Amino acid sequence: MHVYCVSRARRHLCVSEQHQNGVIRRVKCCCDWRLHSTLLDFRTQKSVPLARPVTRRHTAITRIIHLKMVVPQGVSTTRTPEQVAALQERTNLALLDIVRDNFNTQYASKAPSLARFRDAVDANGGTFNDDSLLADFRSYVSLSTYDAYKPFVDKFNARPCKEEDVKDLLSPGLPDFLAVSSATSGATPKVLLKYNHNARLNRPPLRILDPKNPDPLAALICTQYREVREIEDTSGQVVQRIPLCIVTGGVLRRSLGWYIDDERRLSSPVAGYAVPWAATTIGHLPSFLIIHALFFLAHRDLDHFAVPFATLFLDLIRHMDAQWPLLVACVRDGTVPDLQGIDHIRAYLQKWFFSDPERAAELLDIGPPSSREGWFTRVWPSASMLSTVCSGQFATILPKVRSIVGPNVSLRSSGYRASEATIGLPHDPAKLDEFVLKSDSVIEFLDVSRDETHQELSQPWDVHVGRQYEPVVTTRDGLWRYRLGDVVSIVGFDAESGAPIFKYSGRRSFAIRLADAQITDAQLLAAIQALNDADRQEDSDVISVQEFTTVIDDRDVPPTVGFLVELAEPLGSNAHQARQRLFEALVTTNAEHGQMRCPTIRIVEAGTFAKYRERKGEFANVVAGQIKVPLVLVQPEVQTWFLERVVREL
């Protein structure tokens, strides 16, 4: 039973763990208040009796993992004038704050793309007039991509790196960490400057973990940094050391104030966290997953699990399955195994890992993940929630994830976030692919059917249901009308705030382009999902796809789309029907696809996608958990790597 509390005007989801005859016995709560006077059933909206008042046991955790979520007030296809006015006011105030904060930075003062904007602001007397500043921004600030910022970011590569060259670069002061992207759409990761605005403005720091939480959070957050940039003053003294890491790791470091590791920090536990700090610093992905699995298995009472991507959760389970005898023996003996990339921290890990023969015997009796149904809740009886990104390309593996965690563990989306900015948060806990616009940045929308210019941008109050847009962000970290390259579809508006509600549709640049058809990654995903859904609903025994990517298959004339798939289950007896069914699914997404040749399907060996993520992480020097496999492979060497692992063609 899912319930939410109404002891305040703002409603939040709670999870009932035990109930009998309609009476709640125990509740896991994400709310900020300590006592519930009333609970409502989420589905029926009716009051649910309490056996006794429920004391808060679990505080809101993190913006990264976002276990705290507002229960939806409904979706509307229209907005009231009052909602539009309030949305305009919030957006305009945020934009004014960002523009004034960043107007005198090195980038804003020197970037050629902002020259007309600077001239207009000067002509109108500076940044003091709200109306003219907003009008000048919307009239003269053009769209930007990473190439515009790279020359400024590259100043951090200078040796020595002088403070005067990098201070006030994109935003006031110095960044507290440099965020490296996943390089999903390119061979080279982007580096983004991240500033601690709360500290600069004397605001309270963002709390990530609750040290008083009796049930530690089981999360996969890698804090390893690739390197440290030392910033020197004019005398040559180091004034700041800045780590280069992924966004989630940097935000966790910021929340704790642990930017640079030393012996004291590496030997420390993290209050409210299921693994010691040293475990989060492992960069080698297999070792990172095995060590986290080890500490997770040692904790019987874990209830909340948080993983950046659903694929990483499957990788974690795969390593548990493969290393089960080793993991159980380590729990029994209290030893940390000798793994690649952990020699320098093994002693720190060992300090917090203890022998538990009783737990080892329990795990041995349960067996590895592949041994039985209901395995997850047998290992962790208190497990109630898994928070992860499970929309877009990750949607195809949801059935596999659900089969592992079982029906009593809630799956929750962690939101729609890019390395550059947060775009939206979950709107409805039951809809893992829908998000409501909510961001510290200013988000505008570029209609994908219009010219790619700033004059064609729509504001949040101007978007239309049913249309597709590319989000364009202006951030506190100094990005000006920055194109994310994603595509979202507007599905409605929040009934309370009027903010747009949308689904992630794919990447604008990823598509299979044939002579008689252009197939977007969103259409490729929709076709695979339709194939999987039909296989489950009709029990047609054809094919169940766990992960996939595509190439242009030009082995015959005319070329067509070639699917490279990894199976979730063995091929069915009607697998010979898969190509035709996939063709029909593609035609359903766009009738023009009916002119193309029937797509091809090649099956790769089990574990191929996981191996690619490990390989890409090592090749691009991107840390654990950051890698995504694009739905369209464009790099010839990557295509060759996947094609070498084909074991069968349908």
C-alpha positions in Angstrom: 0.0 0.0 0.0 1.3 3.5 -0.9 0.2 6.3 1.3 1.0 10.0 1.7 0.8 12.3 4.7 -1.4 15.4 5.0 0.0 16.8 8.2 1.1 19.7 6.1 -0.4 21.4 3.1 2.4 19.9 0.9 1.8 16.2 0.4 4.7 13.7 0.2 4.8 10.1 -0.7 5.3 7.6 2.1 5.8 3.8 1.8 3.8 1.5 4.0 6.0 -1.5 4.9 3.5 -3.4 6.9 -0.2 -3.3 7.0 -2.9 -5.6 8.3 -6.7 -5.3 7.9 -6.2 -1.8 6.5 -4.3 -0.6 9.6 -0.8 0.8 9.0 1.8 -0.8 11.3 5.0 0.8 10.0 5.7 3.6 7.6 8.9 4.6 5.9 8.6 8.4 5.4 10.6 10.9 3.4 9.0 14.0 4.9 10.6 16.7 7.0 8.1 16.6 9.8 8.2 14.2 12.7 4.6 13.1 13.3 1.8 12.1 11.0 -1.7 12.8 12.1 -3.4 11.5 9.0 -2.5 9.2 6.1 -4.3 8.9 2.8 -4.3 5.9 0.4 -2.5 7.2 -2.7 -4.9 5.4 -5.1 -8.2 5.8 -3.4 -7.6 9.2 -1.7 -9.3 7.8 1.4 -8.1 8.1 5.0 -6.2 5.1 6.3 -6.3 4.3 10.1 -3.1 4.4 12.1 -2.3 1.8 14.8 -0.3 4.6 16.5 1.3 7.9 15.5 4.1 7.4 13.1 7.5 8.9 14.0 9.7 9.9 11.1 12.5 7.4 10.4 13.9 8.5 7.2 14.7 12.1 6.2 14.9 13.4 2.7 18.2 12.2 1.2 19.5 14.1 -1.8 19.0 16.0 -4.9 21.2 13.5 -6.7 19.1 10.5 -5.7 16.0 12.5 -4.9 14.1 10.1 -2.7 11.9 13.0 -1.6 9.1 13.5 -4.2 5.9 15.5 -4.2 2.9 13.3 -5.0 1.3 14.7 -8.1 -1.6 17.0 -7.9 -2.7 16.1 -11.4 -1.9 16.8 -15.1 -3.8 19.4 -17.1 -3.7 20.3 -20.8 -4.4 24.0 -20.1 -3.2 26.6 -17.7 -4.9 29.5 -15.9 -3.8 33.1 -16.3 -2.7 33.0 -12.7 -0.5 30.0 -13.3 1.1 31.6 -16.3 1.8 34.8 -14.5 3.4 32.9 -11.5 5.5 30.9 -13.9 6.6 34.0 -15.7 7.5 35.7 -12.4 9.6 32.7 -11.2 11.4 32.4 -14.5 12.1 36.1 -14.8 13.4 36.5 -11.3 15.7 33.5 -11.7 17.0 34.8 -15.1 17.7 38.3 -13.6 19.6 36.8 -10.7 21.7 34.6 -13.0 22.5 37.4 -15.6 23.4 39.9 -13.0 25.6 37.4 -11.2 27.5 36.4 -14.3 27.5 39.6 -16.3 31.0 40.7 -15.3 32.7 37.3 -15.7 35.5 36.8 -18.1 33.3 34.8 -20.5 30.4 37.3 -20.5 32.8 40.2 -20.9 34.8 38.7 -23.8 32.7 36.1 -25.7 32.0 37.3 -29.2 28.6 35.7 -29.1 27.5 38.1 -26.3 28.9 41.3 -27.9 25.4 42.5 -29.1 24.0 41.7 -25.7 26.7 43.7 -23.9 26.2 46.7 -26.2 22.4 46.6 -25.7 22.8 46.5 -21.9 25.3 49.4 -21.9 22.9 51.4 -24.1 20.1 50.8 -21.7 22.1 52.0 -18.6 23.4 48.7 -17.3 21.9 45.7 -15.6 19.7 47.7 -13.2 16.5 47.8 -15.2 14.6 44.6 -15.0 12.5 45.0 -18.1 15.3 46.1 -20.4 17.7 43.4 -19.1 15.1 40.7 -19.7 14.3 42.0 -23.2 18.0 42.4 -24.1 18.7 38.9 -23.0 15.9 37.4 -25.0 16.7 39.5 -28.1 20.5 39.3 -28.3 21.8 36.2 -26.5 22.2 33.5 -29.2 22.3 29.8 -28.8 25.6 28.3 -27.6 27.4 24.9 -27.6 30.3 23.6 -25.7 32.8 24.8 -28.3 32.1 28.4 -27.2 33.2 27.7 -23.6 36.1 25.3 -24.3 38.8 28.0 -24.8 37.9 29.4 -21.4 37.7 26.0 -19.7 41.1 25.1 -21.2 42.7 27.8 -19.1 42.7 25.3 -16.3 45.1 23.1 -18.3 47.9 25.7 -18.0 50.9 24.8 -15.9 51.2 26.7 -13.7 47.5 27.6 -13.5 47.3 31.2 -12.3 44.4 32.5 -10.2 44.2 35.7 -12.2 43.6 33.7 -15.4 40.8 31.5 -14.1 39.0 33.5 -11.4 35.6 34.8 -12.4 35.8 32.8 -15.5 32.2 31.7 -16.1 30.7 32.6 -12.7 32.1 34.7 -9.8 35.1 33.2 -7.9 36.7 29.8 -8.5 34.9 26.6 -9.2 35.0 24.0 -6.3 35.2 21.1 -8.7 35.5 20.4 -12.5 32.8 18.0 -13.8 33.7 15.6 -16.5 30.9 14.3 -18.8 30.3 10.8 -20.0 31.3 11.4 -23.6 28.2 9.5 -24.8 27.8 11.6 -27.9 31.6 12.0 -28.6 35.0 10.6 -28.1 36.2 13.3 -25.7 34.5 14.1 -22.4 33.5 17.7 -21.8 34.7 19.5 -18.7 32.3 21.8 -17.0 33.0 24.3 -14.2 30.9 23.8 -11.0 30.7 26.7 -8.5 29.6 26.5 -4.9 27.0 29.3 -5.0 25.6 28.5 -1.5 29.0 29.1 0.1 29.7 32.3 -1.9 26.3 33.7 -1.0 26.4 32.5 2.7 23.5 30.2 2.2 23.1 26.9 4.1 24.9 24.0 2.4 22.9 21.3 0.6 22.5 18.3 2.8 23.1 15.0 0.9 23.1 12.3 3.6 21.3 12.2 7.0 23.9 11.2 9.6 21.0 10.3 12.0 19.5 7.8 9.6 19.5 4.4 11.3 19.3 2.6 8.0 22.3 3.5 5.8 21.7 4.4 2.2 23.0 1.9 -0.4 24.1 4.1 -3.3 26.5 3.8 -6.1 28.2 7.2 -6.2 31.8 7.3 -7.5 33.8 10.2 -6.1 37.1 9.4 -7.7 38.9 12.3 -9.3 41.0 11.9 -12.4 43.4 14.6 -11.4 43.7 17.8 -9.2 44.2 21.2 -10.7 46.3 23.5 -8.4 45.6 27.2 -8.7 48.5 29.6 -7.8 48.5 33.2 -6.9 51.1 35.7 -8.2 53.7 34.6 -5.7 53.4 31.0 -6.7 51.5 29.8 -3.6 48.7 27.3 -4.1 45.4 29.0 -3.2 43.0 26.2 -4.2 43.1 22.6 -5.3 40.3 21.6 -7.5 39.3 18.0 -8.3 38.2 16.8 -11.7 35.3 14.3 -11.2 31.8 13.4 -12.3 28.9 15.6 -11.1 27.4 13.3 -8.6 30.7 12.6 -7.0 31.5 16.3 -6.9 28.2 17.2 -5.3 28.8 14.6 -2.6 32.3 15.9 -2.0 30.9 19.4 -1.7 28.2 18.4 0.8 30.9 16.9 3.1 33.6 19.5 2.4 35.9 16.6 1.4 37.3 17.9 -1.9 40.8 16.3 -1.7 41.4 12.9 -0.1 44.0 12.4 2.6 44.6 9.5 5.1 42.1 10.8 7.6 39.3 11.0 5.1 40.1 7.7 3.3 40.0 5.9 6.7 36.6 7.5 7.6 33.1 6.0 7.5 30.3 8.2 6.1 27.4 8.6 8.5 24.2 7.5 6.9 26.0 5.6 4.1 26.4 1.9 3.6 30.1 2.0 2.5 33.1 3.8 3.9 34.5 6.8 2.0 37.4 4.8 0.5 35.0 2.6 -1.4 33.5 5.6 -3.2 37.0 6.6 -4.6 37.5 3.4 -6.6 37.7 4.2 -10.3 38.0 0.7 -11.8 34.4 -0.2 -12.5 34.4 -4.0 -11.7 36.3 -3.4 -8.5 34.0 -0.5 -7.6 30.9 -2.8 -8.1 32.4 -5.8 -6.2 33.4 -3.7 -3.2 30.0 -2.0 -3.0 28.4 -5.4 -3.4 30.5 -6.7 -0.5 29.5 -3.9 1.9 25.8 -4.1 0.8 25.6 -7.8 1.4 27.1 -7.3 4.9 24.2 -5.0 5.8 21.0 -7.0 6.2 18.8 -4.0 7.0 19.3 -1.9 3.9 16.0 -0.3 2.7 16.8 2.4 0.1 19.0 1.7 -2.9 20.1 4.4 -5.3 22.0 3.9 -8.6 22.8 6.5 -11.3 21.5 4.3 -14.2 19.4 1.2 -14.3 22.1 -0.5 -16.4 24.6 0.0 -13.6 22.2 -1.8 -11.2 22.2 -4.8 -13.6 26.0 -4.6 -13.8 26.1 -4.7 -9.9 23.8 -7.8 -9.8 25.8 -9.5 -12.6 29.0 -9.1 -10.6 27.3 -10.4 -7.5 26.2 -13.5 -9.4 29.7 -14.1 -10.9 31.5 -13.5 -7.6 29.1 -15.0 -5.2 31.4 -17.6 -3.6 34.1 -15.0 -3.1 31.7 -12.5 -1.6 30.1 -14.9 0.8 33.6 -16.1 1.9 34.7 -12.5 2.5 31.6 -11.8 4.6 32.3 -14.9 6.7 36.0 -14.2 7.2 35.8 -10.4 7.3 38.4 -9.9 4.6 38.5 -7.5 1.7 39.5 -9.3 -1.6 42.6 -8.3 -3.6 41.1 -6.5 -6.6 42.5 -4.3 -9.4 42.9 -0.7 -8.5 42.4 -0.9 -4.7 45.9 -1.6 -3.4 46.2 2.0 -2.1 43.0 1.9 -0.1 42.5 -1.8 0.8 43.7 -1.1 4.4 41.1 1.7 4.7 38.4 -0.6 3.5 39.5 -3.5 5.8 39.2 -1.1 8.8 35.4 -1.1 8.4 34.7 -4.6 7.2 34.1 -7.3 9.9 33.6 -11.0 10.1 30.0 -12.1 10.2 29.7 -15.9 10.0 26.0 -15.8 10.7 25.3 -13.4 7.8 27.5 -15.5 5.5 25.5 -18.6 6.4 22.3 -16.8 5.6 23.7 -15.6 2.2 25.0 -19.1 1.4 21.5 -20.5 2.1 19.8 -17.9 -0.1 22.3 -18.3 -3.0 23.3 -16.0 -5.8 20.9 -13.6 -7.6 20.3 -16.1 -10.5 19.3 -18.9 -8.1 15.8 -18.0 -7.1 12.9 -15.6 -7.6 12.4 -13.0 -4.8 16.2 -13.1 -4.2 16.5 -9.3 -3.6 14.1 -9.2 -0.7 15.4 -12.4 0.7 18.9 -10.8 1.0 17.5 -7.4 2.2 14.1 -8.0 3.8 13.6 -4.3 4.6 14.2 -3.2 1.0 11.5 -0.8 0.0 12.8 1.5 -2.8 15.3 1.6 -5.7 15.9 5.0 -7.2 17.5 5.3 -10.6 17.3 6.7 -14.1 15.0 4.3 -15.8 13.5 6.3 -18.7 14.6 6.7 -22.3 17.1 4.1 -23.4 17.0 2.5 -20.0 13.3 1.6 -20.3 14.1 -1.6 -22.1 15.8 -3.2 -19.0 13.0 -2.3 -16.6 11.3 -5.7 -16.8 14.7 -7.3 -15.9 15.1 -4.9 -13.0 11.6 -5.5 -11.7 12.2 -9.3 -11.9 15.2 -8.9 -9.7 13.8 -6.6 -7.0 10.3 -8.1 -6.9 6.9 -6.6 -6.5 7.3 -5.2 -3.0 10.2 -2.8 -3.9 9.1 0.5 -5.4 11.0 1.8 -8.4 11.5 5.5 -8.4 12.9 7.8 -11.0 15.8 10.1 -9.9 14.8 12.8 -12.3 16.0 14.2 -15.6 19.5 15.5 -15.1 22.4 16.4 -17.3 26.0 17.1 -16.4 25.2 20.8 -17.2 22.0 21.2 -15.2 18.9 19.5 -13.6 16.0 19.9 -16.0 13.1 18.2 -14.2 12.1 16.1 -11.3 9.6 13.2 -11.1 6.0 14.3 -11.3 4.1 11.0 -10.7 5.9 8.2 -8.7 4.0 5.7 -10.8 5.2 7.1 -14.1 9.0 6.7 -14.3 9.3 8.5 -17.6 7.5 11.8 -16.8 9.1 14.9 -15.3 7.9 18.3 -14.2 10.1 21.3 -15.1 12.0 22.2 -11.9 15.5 23.6 -12.0 17.9 26.1 -10.5 18.7 27.1 -14.0 16.5 28.9 -16.6 15.1 26.4 -19.2 13.9 27.5 -22.6 12.6 25.3 -25.3 13.6 25.1 -29.0 10.9 23.5 -31.2 12.6 20.8 -33.2 10.5 21.6 -36.2 11.6 25.2 -36.4 14.9 26.9 -37.3 17.7 26.4 -34.8 18.0 30.1 -33.7 17.3 31.9 -30.5 14.5 33.8 -32.1 12.6 30.5 -32.3 12.9 29.7 -28.5 9.7 29.2 -26.5 9.4 30.1 -22.8 8.0 27.5 -20.4 4.6 29.2 -20.5 4.5 29.1 -24.3 5.1 25.4 -25.0 2.4 23.2 -26.5 1.2 19.7 -25.5 2.2 17.1 -28.1 5.2 19.1 -29.5 8.8 18.2 -29.2 11.5 20.6 -28.0 15.2 20.7 -27.3 15.8 22.1 -23.8 18.2 25.1 -23.8 19.7 26.1 -20.4 21.1 29.3 -18.8 22.8 28.2 -15.7 24.3 29.7 -12.5 27.5 28.1 -13.5 27.9 30.4 -16.5 26.3 28.7 -19.5 24.3 31.1 -21.7 21.4 29.5 -23.7 23.4 26.3 -23.9 22.0 23.6 -26.2 21.7 20.2 -24.5 21.0 18.3 -27.7 18.2 16.3 -26.0 14.6 16.1 -27.2 11.6 16.1 -24.9 7.9 15.8 -25.6 5.4 17.9 -23.7 2.6 15.8 -22.3 0.8 18.4 -20.1 1.1 20.8 -17.3 1.2 20.5 -13.6 -2.3 21.1 -12.3 -1.0 23.1 -9.3 2.0 25.1 -10.7 1.3 25.1 -14.4 4.9 24.0 -15.1 5.4 21.8 -18.2 5.4 18.0 -17.8 7.4 16.2 -20.3 9.0 12.9 -21.4 12.6 12.4 -22.5 12.5 11.4 -26.2 16.1 11.0 -27.1 19.1 12.8 -28.6 18.7 15.3 -31.4 21.9 14.2 -33.2 21.3 10.4 -32.9 19.4 9.0 -35.9 19.7 6.4 -38.6 19.7 8.3 -41.9 18.8 6.2 -45.0 17.9 7.3 -48.5 14.2 6.8 -48.0 13.9 7.2 -44.2 15.3 9.0 -41.1 14.8 7.0 -37.9 15.4 8.9 -34.7 16.7 7.2 -31.6 13.3 7.8 -30.0 11.6 5.8 -32.8 14.2 3.0 -32.5 13.5 2.8 -28.8 9.7 2.8 -29.3 10.0 0.0 -31.8 12.0 -2.2 -29.4 9.7 -1.4 -26.6 6.7 -2.4 -28.7 8.4 -5.6 -29.6 9.1 -6.4 -26.0 5.6 -5.4 -24.9 4.0 -7.6 -27.5 6.1 -10.5 -26.5 5.1 -10.2 -22.8 1.4 -9.4 -23.4 0.7 -11.9 -26.2 3.0 -14.6 -24.8 4.2 -14.8 -28.4 7.5 -16.4 -27.6 9.5 -14.3 -30.1 12.3 -12.2 -28.5 12.9 -10.2 -25.3 15.6 -7.5 -25.7 17.5 -6.3 -22.6 19.8 -3.7 -24.3 20.3 -2.7 -27.8 22.1 -0.3 -30.2 22.0 0.2 -33.9 24.1 0.7 -37.0 23.5 1.3 -40.7 23.5 -2.2 -42.2 24.8 -1.8 -45.8 25.6 -5.4 -46.4 22.8 -5.5 -48.9 21.0 -2.9 -51.1 19.3 -0.8 -50.1 20.9 -0.2 -46.7 18.7 -0.6 -43.6 18.8 -0.2 -39.9 20.8 -3.0 -38.2 19.8 -3.8 -34.6 22.5 -5.2 -32.2 20.7 -6.7 -29.3 21.5 -8.4 -26.0 18.8 -10.8 -24.9 17.0 -10.7 -21.5 15.8 -14.3 -22.0 16.6 -17.1 -24.5 15.1 -16.8 -27.9 11.5 -18.0 -28.3 10.2 -20.6 -30.7 8.8 -17.9 -32.9 12.1 -15.8 -33.1 11.9 -16.0 -36.9 9.0 -13.5 -36.7 11.1 -10.8 -34.9 12.4 -8.9 -38.0 8.9 -8.5 -39.5 7.5 -7.5 -36.1 10.2 -5.0 -35.6 9.6 -3.6 -39.1 5.9 -3.2 -38.3 6.8 -1.4 -35.1 9.0 1.0 -36.9 6.2 1.7 -39.5 3.9 2.4 -36.6 6.3 5.2 -35.4 6.3 6.8 -38.8 4.5 5.6 -42.0 7.4 6.7 -44.1 9.5 3.9 -42.7 7.4 1.5 -44.8 9.6 2.3 -47.8 12.7 0.9 -46.1 14.1 -2.7 -46.3 13.2 -5.0 -43.4 15.6 -4.3 -40.5 18.3 -6.8 -39.5 18.7 -8.2 -36.0 22.1 -9.5 -34.8 22.5 -10.9 -31.3 25.6 -10.2 -29.3 27.0 -12.4 -26.5 25.7 -11.9 -23.0 27.5 -9.2 -21.1 28.6 -7.2 -24.2 27.1 -3.9 -23.2 28.5 -4.2 -19.7 31.9 -4.9 -21.1 31.6 -1.9 -23.4 30.9 0.4 -20.5 33.9 -0.9 -18.7 36.1 -0.5 -21.8 34.8 3.0 -22.5 35.4 4.1 -19.0 39.0 3.0 -19.1 39.6 4.3 -22.7 38.0 7.8 -22.0 39.3 8.0 -18.4 35.7 8.4 -17.3 35.0 7.1 -13.8 32.6 4.3 -12.7 28.9 4.5 -13.4 29.1 7.4 -15.9 29.0 5.5 -19.2 25.9 5.2 -21.4 25.8 3.2 -24.7 24.2 5.4 -27.5 21.3 4.0 -29.3 23.0 4.8 -32.7 26.7 3.9 -33.1 28.5 6.4 -35.3 32.1 5.8 -34.5 33.5 3.1 -36.9 35.8 1.6 -34.2 32.9 1.2 -31.8 30.7 -0.4 -34.5 33.5 -2.9 -35.2 33.9 -3.7 -31.5 30.2 -4.6 -31.2 30.1 -6.5 -34.5 32.9 -8.7 -33.4 30.7 -9.9 -30.6 27.8 -11.0 -32.7 26.9 -14.7 -32.0 23.8 -15.1 -34.1 21.7 -13.3 -36.7 18.0 -13.7 -37.1 
